[in-house]
Amino acid sequence: MKNKKVVGLSNVQVQTRIADGQKNTKPAPLTKSVYQIIFDNVFTLFNLINIILACLVFYTGSYKNMFFILVAFCNTSIGIFQEIRSKRQVDKMALLSQTKTDVIRNGEKVAVKPDQIVLGDIIMLNLGDQIPVDGVILKTKELEVDESQITGESDAITKHDGSQLISGSFVVSGNALMKVTKVGKDTFVNSLTSKVKVTKQNNSKLLNLIKRIIKVLTIIIIPLGICLFVSRLYHGVALNIAILGTVAAMIGMIPEGLVLLSSVTLAMSAYHLAKRHVLVRDLASIETLARVDTLCLDKTGTITNGKLQFEKLIMENDNFDEESVKQLLGSLIYEINDNNATADALKQHFNKHPYQATEIVPFSSARKWSGVTLGNQGNFVLGAPQFILKMNAAQSQQVHDYAKQGYRVLGFAQAEHLSNNQIEGAHLIALILISDVIRPDAPETLRYFYDQGVNLKVISGDDPTTVANIAQRVGIKNWDQYVDMTTVPNDADYQTLVKSKVIFGRVRPEQKERLIQAMQQNGHTVAMTGDGVNDILALKQSNCGIAMASGNESTKSIADFVLIDSNFSALINVLREGRRVINNIDNIASLYLIKTMFSVMLSVIFLFMVRNYPFQPIQLAPINSLMVGIPSFFLALSPTFHPIRNRFMAGIEQIAFPSALCVVFYILLISLISSLIGINSADVSTLNVLLTGAICWQALILVSRPLNRYKWMIVILSITSFLFVFLFLGRLFSLTTLFSLAVGGVGSLLLLTVNPMFVLVQRLTDFFKTKIKLLRR
């Protein structure tokens, strides 16, 4: 397209429009603002409860029992620090991934950010661009746009000079010059962007489960705490002691460390991935990708680097000599002036273009061809041979043989009649062989996914035999199980098709979407990689969309991950990071719920008992921090990259619940022993802390399996630190010495029974669980 006469706005005009507020708005940020991060971390229900409880403890004058508010402050500070650090890295990556818009100013092409577009700018639109603002076409070569975000219809709409263009739509073929008529709040872009750029609904199983637990506990904590407090007063317990006991119970019921653990570890993962040049658009998508069992690859830009190289011109018509064909081909390519990889490869070889086009049919991924009328020379088309002419058996076999050798085969033909959607009387002139450049890291990356139990499929718009050949070269299993999607009827059973086939060629955009949907209907969690406008529907349908930064802006805008360096092997880091986070949280979560469970049980029991609640707030600190909090954060960093095993509920059933029952049993047992042999209340509290810590330490060992040197170090340091508190900091935490008959003697005997008791409770729990299942049947 010639645009020498188009001058566009001058610098002075641009500055005037900016001063008048006629400037486009910035895209919505991917991350929360610093203010939002601080607000969301500080103003939580649990923090409010902690502050109220701290005020109650302050009233009693037992200031050391306010230690829990320091822990809450540290938790909040850590959460804020990690989220802000993650935000800065993600924002930096988002800036790198942002695609600029080409505008004409002062007669020159200038690349500007979307928010730098002003009213009256002249924008150059090309294949794959997302239209950032509203405008009117000044000049075009039969531009086609997808306005599905507005109309709901995915069919391409042909635009002509003077046609209106709406922000949020995508260019699917052709190119154009557009004059900006609306910017900022006057355009559709803000509402459309929210629809286009929002990732899939958060289907994070783990995070949603944690949120449900928190919601239930929120309902329980406050009324149960009030009831316990009233009960203490009713049984004649002194006001200050009643307050301290109630506060200890409510603190124990709050699993604030679990919330912090999940949010901070995901934020840290986003930070680590951003440092590896992977942009995470949504933290929940890290978990989603970790659960993926089927990865669908778009050949171009993923297995290959998106670049093509011309290999050979094969003459098929004696009425044309090779030189004239080169000139006709060059004229077609330069007159259509597409900016895709095929056009770029052909422009380098067919650089003579003596003829001008009187009519143009630009390339469309749905049509699979483009065409021109070159004055008196006639009508010429270039595209997939199957789509531009009716091939005879020999031609079909020839194309098939070249495709099997790994070539991309294009047909160049002359047509008697040419329109936007139809070719009549096409005669083949020549075949053009093009080859893809395979990414050097592709074979190793694919092998890793196979080793991790992820099934691989290739969905491409290219010839299936060509795709299969490339798939064989990079090591994709069952590469010979391929299908040409042009032969698949609309009413075909896609769920059966995706079970039997691995390579899908000649796939139209809407078929890509249906293939992804069929895999999901078969029970798979599906990730899709892509970089082209024809991948948009499939990326939106997938559970997890992955785009290359080298792709167009419309593709990146709806992806969950953007690979900034367009480095396919970076997917290994994403999968490993996701699995590390989810596996570790899955294993560790049960530690936090032990305290919650036994605190709820004890609160209910002590509603009906005259005795004081068995803990003071300060006495829970060594258990919360040394047996659970600190070890869990180090365990969350351990390299656990195996496939997701969904052990969250299993951990609650097998570790958290039996441990909580054991804590309740030993506290009641210690209470009974103290009544029989006369142990004072201070020693009783010390025994309660000692036995509870021992049970939590045993649970720590269980969740750390399989144990290695790193995990053994965490386990040993935790128990050493716990004993250090008893030996040297006992007075601070209201603990008596271990070297007494009451604590040392009774405590030693009870510690010997912890493991057998846990095993017994665990087996009883399994027994009753089995009985309940049988009764339900």
N, C-alpha and C positions, 0 to 999 in steps of 0.2 A: 504494500500500500504506500503510495507516494503522499507525503505530507509536508513537502518543502514550503508550500504557501501558508501553512498553518504556523502562526507565530506564538499564539497563546498570550498569557498575561505577562506584563513586565514586572520587575522586582518592586517598583513603586506601587503598582496596582495590587500586588500580593500583600504588601505591608498595609496598604489602606484598608483592604478587606479584613485583615487580621485585627486592625484597630477598631473596625466597625463591628467586630464579633461575627463576621461571616466566615468562620473557620469551622472545620469539622471537629467532632469531639474525639477524645482519646478512647480507644477500646477498653472495655471493662478489664481491670487487672485480674490475673489468675489467683493472686494471693490476697489475704486480708491485709488491711493497713496495720501499722504498728499499734495505733490506738485500738483497733478492733481486737488485735491479739491480746493486748494488755487487759482490755475490758472483759473479753471472754474468759480469760484465765483467772482474773481477780474476782469478778462478780458471778460466782457460782453458788448454787444452793449449799453445797458442802462447806464452802468457805464461810458462808453466812452462819451455818450451824456451828462451825468451829469458833467463830467470833463470839457468838452468844454463849457457848459453853465456856470460853475463856473468861468472859465477863462474870459468869457464875462462880468459877474457880477463884477469880480475883476477889470476889466478895468474901470467900471463906478465909482469905489471907494465906492460903497454902500456895505461894507463888511458884514453887518448883513444879507443881502439878500443871502449870500452864505451858510446860515444855512442848506439848503437842502443837501449840500454835506456831512455835518456831519451825517444827517439822512441816506444817501446812504452808508456812511462808516459803520455806526452801523448795517444797514441791512446786508451788506456784511460780517461783522465780526460775526454776529449772525449765518448766514448761514454756515460760515466756522467752527465755534465752534461746532455747532450741528452736522454737517456732520462728523467731525473728531471724536467727541465723539461716534457717532453711528458706525463709521468705526472700532474703537478700540474694541467696544463690539462685533460687528459682526465678526471681525477677531478672537477674542478669542473663540467665539462659533464655527467658522469654524474649528479652530484647534482641538476643542473637538470632532467634528463630523468626522474628517479625519480618514479613515480606513487605518490601516497599512498593509503592505505586508509581508507574511511569507517567509523568505529566510533561507537557510542552510549555516551557516558559522562555521568553526572549528568543523564540525560534529554535531552542535546543531541548533535547530530551533530558529530563531531570528525574531522578528517583527520589521520592519523598515518602515519609511515613504517612499512614492514613490520616492522622490527626493534623497533618500539615496541609491537607487539601483545602482550598478556599473556593468560594462561590465564583463560577466563571472559568475555573481551571479546565484545561483540555487534557483528558486522560486517554492514554493508549491502552486498549484492551486486547488481550491475546488469549489463546486457548488455555483454560484452566484457571483464569483469574476469577476471584470473587469481587463483584462490583461493590466498592466501598460506600458510594453515595448515589443519590438519584441524579439522573441526567438525561440528555437527549443526544441521539447519534448525529454527528456531523457528516461522517463519511464511513462507509463500511463495505466489506466484501462479503455480503450475506452472512452476517453474524447470527449465530444460534446460541440461545441462552436457556438455562434450566431455571425456571421460576417456581420449582416445587415447594420452596420454603414459603411462598405466598399463596399459590393456587392449589397446592397439594397434588398437582399433576407433574409427573417426571418427564413428560415428552418435551423434546427440544422445541423452542419457539423461534422462528426465523424473524430477524429484525432488519429493517431497512433504514435508509437515510431519513432522519426525522422521527424515528421510533423512540418511545420513552423506555428508559432502562431504570429498574428499581434496585436499590441497594439490597444486598443479601442474595441476589441471584448469581449464577455461575455461568461463565462462558464455556460452552461445550464444543464450539467450533468457530473458525473464522477469527477475524479481528476487526477493530473499529477505533475511530476517534470519537470520544464522547465529551460533550460540554456539560459541566456540573451545574445543575439547576437548584439543588437543595443540599444543604450541609447541616451537620449537628442535629439538633432536636427536630428539625423539620423533615428529616428523612425517615425511612422505615428501618434504618440500619440498627438502631438501638434495640427495638423489639425483635427484629429478625436475628440479630446477633445472639440474643439470649436463647433463641430456639436452636440456632445452628451450632453454637459453641458450647452449649451445656452437654457434658458427657452423659453417658448412660446413667439411669437411675442407680443410686448407690445400692449395690447388691452385696455389700460386704457382710458376709455371714458372721464373722467374728465381732466386728464393731457393733453390728446391730444387736447381737446377743448380749454384749456387754452393756449396751444402752438399755436393753430390757431389764437386765438385772438391777441396774442403777435406778430405773424407774420404780421397780417393785420395792427396793430398799428405801427409796425416798418416802413411799407411802407408809412403810413400817416404822422407820426410825423415830420420827417425832411422836406419834401417839404412844408407841411402846415406851419411849423415854419418859414421857409424862406419867404414864401408868406406874412405871417403876419408882419414880420420885414420890408419887402420892402413896404408894405402897410402903416405901421406907418410913415415911412420916407416920403412917397409920400404925406401923409396928413399933413405933417409939424410938426410931433411930434419930439421932441428933441431926439438926438441919445441915450443918456443914458436912457431916459424914454422908448424909443422904445425897447432897449435891455432888460430892466427889465420886461416890459410887455410880450415880446416874450418868455423870459426865464420862466416866471410864467405860460404861456400857455403850453409850452412844458413839464414842470415839471408836470403840472396837467394831461397831456395826458399819462404819464408813469405809468402803474399799477405795479411798481416794487414790491410793498408790496404783491401783489397777487402771484407773482412768488415765493417770499420768503416764504410766508405762506404755499404754497403747498409743496415746497421742504423740508422746516424745519419740518413741522408736520409729513411728511412721514418718514423723518430721525429719528425724535423722536420716532415714532411708532416702527421702526426697533430696536431702542435702548431699548425701554421698553420691546419688545418681546424677545430680546436677554437676558435681565436680567431675563426673565421667561424661559430661556433655549429653545427658539424657534429661529432657524436660518432663516433669511429672505434672500433669494438669489437675489431678485430683488424687489426694492421698489414698482414698479407698481403692483406686485402681491398682495400687501396688499389691493389695491382697488379691484382687480379681485375677491379675496376671499370674500370681503365684498358684492359683487354683486351675489355671488353664490346662486342659488335657489335649486340645487340638489347636494347632497353629496353621492358619491358612496364609500362604505366601503369594504375593503378586510377583510374578517373575521379574518384570522390568523394574529396576530401582531397588530390588530386594536381593534376589539371588544374583542378578546382574547389576552392574553399577549405573544402569540407565543410559549408557552410551552405546552407540552402534557404529559399526564400521562397514563400509561398502566392500563387497568381495568380488562380484562378477556380474556382467551384463550378458545375458544369453539371448541372442536374436532368434525370433520365432516366426518372422514374416519376411519373405523375399522382396516385398514391395518397398521395403525401407532399408537403407544402409545404416551402418552403425553410427556414423557421424551425424546424420539427420535425426536419428533417434535421440542421441545425446542432446541435440539442440532443442528438440521438442520436449524432452524430459526436463531439461534445465529451465525452459520457459514455463512449464507447468509448475515446477517447484517454486520458482522465484515469484511468479505472479500470485500464486495462492499465499505464499510467504508465511506458512505455518512455522511455529517455533518449537516443534516437538523434536524428539531425538532422531526419528526417521528422516525428517526434513533436513536436520542439521548434517546428518551423515551424507545424504544425497547432494546437498549443496556443495560440499567439499569436492565432490567428483564431477558433478554435472554443473559446471559454472558458466557455461555459455547459454544465454537466454535472449535470442534475437526477436522473439515474437511476443506481442502483447495480447492479453486476454480481453475478450469482449463480454464474456460471462464466466462466472466462477461458482463452483459448488465446493465449499470448504470441507475439509475432513471432519468426519463425525465418528465417534467411537461406536455409535449405533449402526451407521451405514458401513463402516470399515473401508471407505474409499473417498477420494476427492476427484474433482474433475474441472476442466476448463474448456472454453471455446476459444481457440487461437485464430481468430479472423478467418481467412480463406483456407487455412491449414486443416480445419475441422475440429471435431470434438474429441478430447482425449481424457482418459481416466487412469488413475493410479490407485491401487489398493490390493486387498487380498484377492487372489485369482478366483476363489469360490464365489465372491460377491460381485465381481464385475462382468463375468461372462459365464456362459454354459460350457463347461469344459468337456471335451471328449475323453474317452477312457485313457488314451495315451497321455494327454495333458495332465489328467488327474494323477496318473501314476508318476509322471515326471515331477510334479509338484510334491507329491508324497515322498518320493525318494530324496529330493533335496531337503525337505523338512526333517526326514529321519537322520540326515547328516548334521542336523543342528542349525541349518540356515533358516532365516526368516525370508520367506518368498513373497515378493510383490509382483503383481502383474501390471504391465503397461499396455493399454489397449486403445484402439480408435472406436468411437461409437457413432452410429448414425443419428441418434437422438439422445440428448442429455437434459435431465431436469433434476430438481433437488432430491427426489426420492426414487428415480428410475433411470436405468440405462437400457437403451434399445439398440440392437444390432451391433454388439461389441465384437471386435476382432482382435485377437491377441497379437501384439507387436513384439514384445520382449518380456522376459522374466528377469527380475533383479534379485540377486542374492545378497542378503545382509546378515551379519553375525552379531550376536550380543557379546559384550565383554563381561565375563563372570567375575564377581568380586572374589579376590584371593582368599578372604576369610570365610566364604560361604560354606565350603565342605566341613570345616572344623566346627562351625557354629551349628550346622544342622545335625552333625553327629552328637553334639552335646545334648541337644533337645531330645534326640532318640534315647540317649542314655538316661535322661530324666523322665522317661515315660510319656513324653509328649508326642502325639501323632501329628504327622506333617502332610499337608495337602497343598497343591499349587493350583491357583485360580488365575487364569490369564486370558487376555483378549487375543493372544497369538495362536497360531496353528498348533493343535495339540501334539503333533508329532515333533515339531520343533521344541516345544516346551518339554516333552518327554525326554528328548535327547539331552537337553541341558540338565534336566532333573537327574538323569543317569550319571552325568559327568560330576555332579555335586554330591552324589551319594544318597538320593532320596529313594527309600524302599518302595518296591512295587511300582516303579516308574512306568512300567509297560501297561499299567491299568489306567488308560486314558480314554477320554471321550470328547468328541467334537460337539459342543453344546448347540450348534446350529441344527444338528440332527435330532435334538431332544424336543419333543412336542411340549406345548405349554401346559398340558394336563398330565404330564409325566409325574411319576411318584418320586419326588426329589429325596425323600427320606431313604428309600431303597438305593437310589443312585449314589448318594454320598457314602453309603456303606461299602459299595463295591468298587468305586473309582477313587483314584488318588490324584490324577492330573485332569484338569478341566480346561479345555482350550476353546477359543472362539466364544468366550463368554461375554454376553452383553451386561451392562451395569445392573439391570434389574434381575438378571439371572444370578449374578454374584450375591445379591441380597438374598435371593431364595435359597441358594446353596448354604449360606451361613445359617439361615433360619432353619433349614432342614437338619443340619448338624445339631443345633440347639434342641430341636424337637426330639432328637435321638438321645438326649440327655447329656450332651457334651458342653463344656465351657470353652468357648471359641474365641481365639484372638486372631485378628486380621492385620496384615501389614499392607501398606500401599503408599503410593506417592502421586497418583494421578486423579483427575476429576472423575474418571470412570470407577474409582474405588470408593467414592463418597458414600453411596448407599450401603455397601458392604461394611464399611467402617462404622457407620451409625448402627447397623444391625448387630454387629459383633458385641460380645461381652467386654472386649478390650481392643480398642483401635490403636494401631501403632503407625505413625507417619514418619517419613524421612524429611529432614529439613530442606532437602533439595527439591521436594515436591512443591505443588502449588499451595497457595494460602488457604484455599477452601478445604483442602484435604487436612492440613495441619489444624485447622480451626475446630474440627470435630473429633480429633484423635485424643486418646487418653495420654499417650506418650509421644513425644517428638524427639527423634534421634538427631541431635544438633549437627553432628558431623556426617549424618547419613551413613553411619557405620553400623551395618547389620549385626556385627558381632557384639555390639553394645547390649543387645537383647539378652545375652548371657548374664550380664551384670544385673539387669532388671529382674530376671527370673530368680537369680540367686538372692538378691536383696529382698525380694518379696517373700520368698520361702523362708529365709532366715528370720524375718520379722514375725511372720505368722506362725511358723513352727515354734519359735521361742515363746511367744505370747500364749499360744495354745498350751504349752507345757507349764509355763510359770503361773498362769492365771489362778490355778487352784490354790497356790500359796496364799494369795490375798483373800480368798474366800473362806479359808480356815478360820481366820479371826472374825470375819463377819458372821459365819455360822455359829461358832461357839458363843459369841456375844449375844446373838439373838436367843439362843437356847438358854443361856444363863439368865438373861433378863426375864424371860418368861418364868423360869424356875424360881428365881428370887422374888418374884411378885408375891409368892406364897410362903416365903421363909422369913424368919425373924432376923437371921444373921445378916451382916453387912455384905454388900457386893464384894466378891473376892479380889478385886483389883482396885488400885488407885490409878488415875490417869498417867502419872509419871512411870508407873511400873510396866505399862504397855510399851513404852518407848524402846527398850532394848529388844523386845520381841519384834515390834513393827520394823525397826530399822536394821538390826543385825541379823535376824533370822529370815526376814522377808524382803524389805525394801532394797537395801544395798546389794545383797547377793543377786536379786532378780534383775537389776539393771546390768550387772556384769554378765549374767547368763544370757540376757537378751542380745548381747553382742557376739555370742559364740557362733561359729560358722556351722549352722544347721541347714543344709541345702537340699535335704531329701524331699520328695513329693509330700504335699500336705496330707496329714493323716487324720485331721479333725478330732484331736484328742481333748478338746475343751471340756465337753460333757463327761468324757471318760475320766478326765482328771478330777472332776468334781465328785463323781461317783466312787472312784477308786482311791483317791488321796484326800481331797478336802473334807468330804462328809465323814469318813471314818476317823480322820484326825480330829475333827471338831467334836465328835462323840467321845473320843478318848480324853480330850481336854476336859469336857464336862464330867466324865466319869472320875478322873483323878481329882478334880476340884471338890466334888462331892465326897470322895473317899478321904481326902485330906481333912475335910470338914468333920467327917465322922471320927477319924483318928484323933484329931485335936480334942474332940469332946471326951474321948475315952482316956487319953493319957495326959491331957491338960497342956497342950502346946499354946503359947500365947499368940495373939492376933498378928504380930509383926512376923513371927516365924512362919505362920500359916500363909501369909501373903508371899513370903519369900519362896516357900515350897510351891505355891501356885505358879509363880513366875518361872521357877526352875523347871517344873514338869511341863508347863506349856511351851517353854523354849525348846526343851528336848524333843517334844512331839513335832514342833514346827521344823526343827533341824532334821529329824528323820524324813519329814515330807520334802525338805529341801534336797536331800540325797536322792529321793525317789524321782523328783522332777528333773534332776540333773542327769539322769541316765540317758545314754551310755556315758559313763564317767571317763574323762580323760585327764591329762595333767592340769589343764587350765581349770576344769570344773572341780577337780580335787582341791586345787589351791583355794578356790572360792569357798568350798564347803569347810575346809580346815580353818581358814581365816575367820569365817563367820562364828564357828563355835569357840575359837580362841578369843575373839573379841567379846563374845557373850560371857565367857568365864572371867575375862578381865574386868568386866563391869561388876561382877559379884565380888571379886577379890579386892579391887581398888576404888570402885565408885559406888559401893553399896549404899552409903549414906545419902548420896545425891538422889538415888532412885528408890529410896525408902526400903532397902533390902538389908537383912541381917547377915551375919557371917555364915559361911558354909561350914566353918570348923566348930560346930556345936552338935550335940547329940540329937537335938530335935531336927535341925535342918540337914546336917551331914549324915546322920544315921538313917533317919526315916527317908530322906531324899535319895540316898544311895540305893536302899532297898527298892523304892518305887521306880527308880531309873532302870533297874535291871528288868523290870516287868513291862517297860514301854513297848518294846518291839513285839513280844508275844501277845500283848494286849491289842496292839494295832492289827496284827495278823488275824486275831480272833474276831475283832470288830469288822474287819474287812470281809471275812468269810461269812459272818452273820448277815452283813449288808447284802452280799451277793445272793445268799440263800433266800432272804425275804424278797429281794428284787425278782428272783426267778419265780417264787411262789405267786407274787402279785401278777406277773405276766401270764402265768397259767390260769389264774382266776379270771383274768380279763378275757381270755379266750372262751 
